[in-house]
């Protein structure tokens, strides 16, 4: 995101929130394997 702002490209693609990625890593650290499927 920072590189896009510096380069003048203000279009952002929606994606997975970073807090959700952190949650996935915490769940995986407990030994629970979670795989996400793209629609």
C-alpha positions in Angstrom: 0.0 0.0 0.0 2.8 2.4 0.9 4.5 1.9 -2.4 1.3 2.5 -4.3 0.8 5.8 -2.5 4.4 7.0 -3.1 4.1 6.0 -6.8 0.9 8.0 -7.1 -1.2 4.9 -7.7 -4.2 5.3 -5.5 -6.1 2.2 -6.7 -6.1 -0.5 -4.0 -7.3 -4.1 -4.6 -9.5 -5.5 -1.9 -8.1 -8.5 -0.2 -7.8 -10.4 3.0 -7.4 -8.1 6.0 -4.1 -8.5 7.7 -5.7 -9.1 11.1 -7.3 -12.2 9.5 -3.9 -13.4 8.3 -2.6 -13.0 11.9 -5.6 -15.0 13.2 -4.8 -17.8 10.7 -1.2 -18.0 11.9 -2.2 -18.1 15.5 -4.6 -21.0 14.8 -2.0 -22.9 12.8 0.5 -22.4 15.7 -2.0 -24.4 17.8 -1.6 -27.3 15.4 -4.9 -26.8 13.6 -4.5 -26.8 9.8 -6.9 -24.4 8.0 -6.9 -24.0 4.2 -8.8 -21.3 2.5 -10.6 -21.8 -0.9 -10.9 -19.1 -3.5 -14.3 -18.6 -5.0 
